Amino acid sequence: SFLPSAPGPVALGPSPCRRPSAMPKEKDKDKGDGSGKAKEREWPELIVSSCADATISKIVKGTFRVSTLNHGKPVYKKQEKAKGLDVLIYFWDDRDGLELCGWWFGPVVGGDQVWAFHPSRSSLTPPGNEWNIPNDGAIDPTFSITMKAVGGSSSKGKAEEGGDDDAVRKQLELMKKEQQEFEARMKEIQGRAQERKLREEELRKRGLEPEESDKKTGVKRARGAEDDSAAAGARAEEERRRLEAEARKRKEEDERRHAEDEARQRREEEKRKLDEDVARRREERLRQEEEDKRKREERRKNDAEEERKRRELEQVRRREEEERRRKDEAKRMEERQRKLNEEAKRRKEEVAVLGMIEVLTRMACAVPEDFPSLEVMFDRAMETLLPYTGRQRSVLKTEAERVLKRTRGYVKQAELCRQDWEDWYDLRQQMPAALLEE
């Protein structure tokens, strides 16, 4: 086999009815040329395209024609064989279950080897698309079946397409009618065989074998032939031959029935094996799906765990980055504040030094009249400005003490001089004018 066995329908009961003619035909009057001659309308051919599966594509691709009827619908057969096997498109009804009902590609009608499946139950002919390739796989969107109209043209008007559909229905009805007539004949033959069987049983109950009964009947008729005439003997001989032919036919019927029973048993065994294979494959598929589901769930959990860890690491990294930025910002602010403090301190020191220099300058130029106010200002400067003069504090303090001491000595000397001048002026005012003139 060039392809592994796949689940498919298995024929039960009698084999599907096969028509003796290879191509059903229907006589229609030709209305186009006006000649009144009858022309034959044949089933349209099917053009099957390639599919995604390269192996199956080589098998199913090609032109198909109607070859017989199965379960009330036509069976299409590929013109060429694929590796020595026929390629058929046939319909299987729901006698074996709804899961097996539909259109199939296979080498044998009802066989256990199939290549494609379509679950349509209402289509009179094979559907054009949405086929499962392989039969237990997914729908192949690249695969299609197109109907080639009779005469080689694949594109007709709507009216002609409707006519082709009517022709298909008529041909199906004719094939169904012939199948029903065939089944009626078979039932009639089976009824006659049943009557013969009952008659043989009745003869056995009487103690006579069918062959002995036939012989006695022949003997009696032979004796009657001697008495009556040569014509009677001929009739007896004809009756004997008829009985022998019926016996042979009964034997053949028994052998045929036995062969049918064996074939039915084989089909039942094949169906059982197929059901077991289908159940095993279904269990394997369910187990595989469960395993895939478990792996997907495990993979999803692992992905979720990795995502959680990644987020935690990202959060830790962000916190560390924020902490580092915060510390850097704090250091920058601290450094800036330190610089500002140093700048403020430096400016304050400069202001204090300039203030002390100004106070000392004014103190050095003091006169007795403004000395008390300058002395108050000097004392305040010594309290408020001198502590902030920084490295020049000792120098300024020494200079301030020197200036204060010098200024106090100068003011004291100036006051003494003014007191002496005032005393002299008062004394002069008290002296007589004559004395002053002298």
Rosetta blueprint (number, residue, H / E / L):
1 S L
2 F L
3 L L
4 P L
5 S L
6 A L
7 P L
8 G L
9 P L
10 V L
11 A L
12 L L
13 G L
14 P L
15 S L
16 P L
17 C L
18 R L
19 R L
20 P L
21 S L
22 A L
23 M L
24 P L
25 K E
26 E E
27 K E
28 D E
29 K E
30 D L
31 K L
32 G L
33 D L
34 G L
35 S L
36 G L
37 K L
38 A E
39 K E
40 E E
41 R E
42 E E
43 W L
44 P L
45 E E
46 L E
47 I E
48 V E
49 S L
50 S L
51 C L
52 A L
53 D L
54 A H
55 T H
56 I H
57 S H
58 K H
59 I H
60 V H
61 K L
62 G E
63 T E
64 F E
65 R E
66 V E
67 S E
68 T E
69 L E
70 N E
71 H L
72 G L
73 K E
74 P E
75 V E
76 Y E
77 K E
78 K E
79 Q L
80 E L
81 K L
82 A E
83 K L
84 G L
85 L E
86 D L
87 V L
88 L E
89 I E
90 Y E
91 F E
92 W E
93 D L
94 D H
95 R H
96 D H
97 G L
98 L H
99 E H
100 L H
101 C L
102 G E
103 W E
104 W E
105 F E
106 G E
107 P L
108 V L
109 V L
110 G L
111 G L
112 D L
113 Q L
114 V L
115 W L
116 A E
117 F E
118 H E
119 P L
120 S L
121 R L
122 S L
123 S L
124 L L
125 T L
126 P L
127 P L
128 G L
129 N L
130 E L
131 W E
132 N E
133 I L
134 P L
135 N L
136 D L
137 G L
138 A L
139 I E
140 D E
141 P L
142 T L
143 F L
144 S L
145 I E
146 T E
147 M E
148 K E
149 A L
150 V L
151 G L
152 G L
153 S L
154 S L
155 S L
156 K L
157 G L
158 K H
159 A H
160 E H
161 E H
162 G H
163 G H
164 D H
165 D H
166 D H
167 A H
168 V H
169 R H
170 K H
171 Q H
172 L H
173 E H
174 L H
175 M H
176 K H
177 K H
178 E H
179 Q H
180 Q H
181 E H
182 F H
183 E H
184 A H
185 R H
186 M H
187 K H
188 E H
189 I H
190 Q H
191 G H
192 R H
193 A H
194 Q H
195 E H
196 R H
197 K H
198 L H
199 R H
200 E H
201 E H
202 E H
203 L H
204 R H
205 K H
206 R L
207 G L
208 L L
209 E L
210 P H
211 E H
212 E H
213 S H
214 D H
215 K H
216 K H
217 T H
218 G H
219 V H
220 K H
221 R H
222 A H
223 R H
224 G H
225 A H
226 E H
227 D H
228 D L
229 S L
230 A H
231 A H
232 A H
233 G H
234 A H
235 R H
236 A H
237 E H
238 E H
239 E H
240 R H
241 R H
242 R H
243 L H
244 E H
245 A H
246 E H
247 A H
248 R H
249 K H
250 R H
251 K H
252 E H
253 E H
254 D H
255 E H
256 R H
257 R H
258 H H
259 A H
260 E H
261 D H
262 E H
263 A H
264 R H
265 Q H
266 R H
267 R H
268 E H
269 E H
270 E H
271 K H
272 R H
273 K H
274 L H
275 D H
276 E H
277 D H
278 V H
279 A H
280 R H
281 R H
282 R H
283 E H
284 E H
285 R H
286 L H
287 R H
288 Q H
289 E H
290 E H
291 E H
292 D H
293 K H
294 R H
295 K H
296 R H
297 E H
298 E H
299 R H
300 R H
301 K H
302 N H
303 D H
304 A H
305 E H
306 E H
307 E H
308 R H
309 K H
310 R H
311 R H
312 E H
313 L H
314 E H
315 Q H
316 V H
317 R H
318 R H
319 R H
320 E H
321 E H
322 E H
323 E H
324 R H
325 R H
326 R H
327 K H
328 D H
329 E H
330 A H
331 K H
332 R H
333 M H
334 E H
335 E H
336 R H
337 Q H
338 R H
339 K H
340 L H
341 N H
342 E H
343 E H
344 A H
345 K H
346 R H
347 R H
348 K H
349 E H
350 E H
351 V H
352 A H
353 V H
354 L H
355 G H
356 M H
357 I H
358 E H
359 V H
360 L H
361 T H
362 R H
363 M H
364 A H
365 C L
366 A L
367 V L
368 P L
369 E L
370 D L
371 F H
372 P H
373 S H
374 L H
375 E H
376 V H
377 M H
378 F H
379 D H
380 R H
381 A H
382 M H
383 E H
384 T H
385 L L
386 L H
387 P H
388 Y H
389 T L
390 G H
391 R H
392 Q H
393 R H
394 S H
395 V H
396 L H
397 K H
398 T H
399 E H
400 A H
401 E H
402 R H
403 V H
404 L H
405 K H
406 R H
407 T H
408 R H
409 G H
410 Y H
411 V H
412 K H
413 Q H
414 A H
415 E H
416 L H
417 C H
418 R H
419 Q H
420 D H
421 W H
422 E H
423 D H
424 W H
425 Y H
426 D H
427 L H
428 R H
429 Q H
430 Q H
431 M L
432 P L
433 A H
434 A H
435 L H
436 L H
437 E H
438 E L
